[in-house]
């Protein structure tokens, strides 16, 4: 599926670096999401945007900063990360926030913190 | 609190045999249930959903799932497994009220043996 594109696919960074993850959806959806996927744990919802407004922030540390400049693009700005932040970060989108709407996922960014 | 349990970390099945991947849920309110599949180095792909109506729902790639309200279960099934079905499967639930969260299970790795 190429509806949701994430770049880069892999990222290695030191704890003092600043980097950004990018997500772009080509599905005309109005809601976008950031998830963290760690081994043996359920996916953790980080942020939800609807029509470019943040509607959910699940107690995510401030070293993660999302940005949604328009309904097709979503960024996750990273700074001063910790080793436990190493994970697969998934972006998703859905038509809207309706409870019956499936979410469409990108292939993720594999993040490794040195 | 809402939660999803996938009691089996790993399921092995011979090619051509029927497969079942188990999921139980705990929610307050009416559940909206989803199954996703994740292939190596890829994001999650939507397979099927239960919203209301017929308890047996059919989805992509020949998969189906049965909603059982009394047992609070939503097991994924396929009559005849293919080697290409080998992947990580996630069950997820949303509810009509409260937070805008899609709650995921920890995933079940399905291996289809040729």
Interface residues (C-beta under 8 A of the other chain):
Chain A: X1 X4 X6 X40 X41 X42 X43 X45 X48 X55 X56 X58 X90 X92 X97 X99 X100 X102 X103 X104 X105 X106 X107 X108
Chain B: X4 X9 X32 X34 X36 X41 X42 X43 X44 X45 X46 X49 X51 X90 X94 X95 X96 X99 X100 X101 X102 X103 X104 X105 X106 X107
